[in-house]
Every structure is written in C-alpha cells, then in structure tokens.
C-alpha cells in the first residue's frame, strides 16, 4: 500500500478542489495553512490514526478549543479529499457559551466613540467604512460589493460562500457615500479603495481601526471589523426579535450561527434575572 503523506502536489490539487467548490480565497488560504501546520508536526511521517490522535492532543495543549476544532475540520476535509474518510478524527466537544464575554463585546457607546475619533482624525474613509459595516451587517470581505453603482441604487448584491443576497443602504448612508465618492473622483466601482485604486483589504481596515482605540478609550481587543457585524446583529434583534430574518440578512445558512451573534453579556443576563424578583 502506498504511503500516505502530505505532498506539494496533494496540497495544490486540494486547493484546486476548494476553488471548484467555490470556497472563498480566505477559506482556501486558512485550510492550506492549517494543513501546513499538521505537515510541520508530522515531519514527513506516514499519516496514520495514531499520528492524527497525537496531533489532536498537541492542539488541545496549545490552542483554544474553537481554534483546534477549526484546524481539525480543515485536516478532515483534506483527508476526505484524499479518499481516507476512515482517518478523520473527531472534533473536541464543547458546550456553546450562553453569554458573550464583556471584555469582547463592543457596545453602541464605544462604537460611537470610535466614529467620533475617526472624524476628529479626519479619516473620512475609515469613518464611513465603520458605518457601512455596522449599518448593513456585511462581512468586511464583502465591502468591495459596495460600489458607486450599488450606492446609487440603494442596494448591493453580495455573492459570498455560494449564496447571493441583497444588502440595503439607508438614505443617510447613500448620501454620505455618494458625497465621499464624488470628492475622491470615484465614478464607478468600489467606493472604498487604496491610493493605488485597489479595494481596501481586511488588514488595512483592521490596522486603521486599532489606531482609534487609545483616543476613543476603547479596549483594543474589542476593536476589529467583525465586531461591527455583531453589533449590527444585536441592535437588529433587539428591535425586531426575528432571528430567522436576521439570519437571512447576515447570510447565515444556520440559525445556530446567528445565535452566537446575539448572545448577551453576563451583566445583562444578571440584570434580567434581578427583574424576575423570584427571591423573597
């Protein structure tokens, strides 16, 4: 029987398979990095169940459970691609936390302070990027779909993870974005772009957001693009109480994913329990 190991050709073929499956560039990159980590761990040894279980133990000792499970998922996908379903290993079982850690939740007040800081720093592009993500609930990777043409229509069509959905832009956001595009001489295509004319990257936005933290008095661990999407989800659900509709807006295939976005903090849950007045 031929020895099973990770080869450059196998990695290349797997990447091609993922592209045919219409996986995003970011997902493909992550899968390849995760498989690369296992390749470093295995040191060229034949891939056997014992080696895979040893790797699982290694992950449990060096990574958070969610990160470890993500790496196992990537490795299992690679093994299935190679036709070795019998080698797949189980992910770690973990009970979903019912509450959002306070130190990670971005509040509306903190969001407004970030906006005010971006405005004081005269960073109009970042000022509008924050409002576009938080005001629509889009992923940062979907920001390139916010084009001048889409802004004029008042809606953008987003294609992500094999799904297409419509994103509506409120009138105030339309007005701000059209004025910004006109002032920058942007007549078509992506509204948010670098000086070279290329769409803003996730890293560009992340780095600029971190630059607001100190002046805005917001903990850096709360400030990253995806947290704006979470804030949109909590605000929408707080107003509508319709998780199915929210899942559609966010582009989630499962409501269980949407539930993660609307978890409350421990402090908020404690206040609700106090209002029950069941202790005499």
Secondary structure, 3 states (H helix, E strand, C coil): CCCCCCCHHHHHHHHHHHHHCCCCHHHHHHHHHHHHHHHHHHCCCCCCHHHHHHHHHHHHHHCCHHHHHHHHHHHHHHHHHCCCHHHCCCCCCCCCCCEECCCCCCCHHHHHHHHHHHHHCCCHHHHHHHHHHHHHCCCHHHHHHCEHHHHHHCEEEEEECCEEEEEECCHHHHHHHHHHHHHCCCCCCECCECCCCCECCHHHHHHHHHCCHHHHCCCHHHCCHHHHHHHHHHHHHHHHCCHHHHHHHHCCCCHHHHHHHCCEEHHHHHHHHHHHCCCC
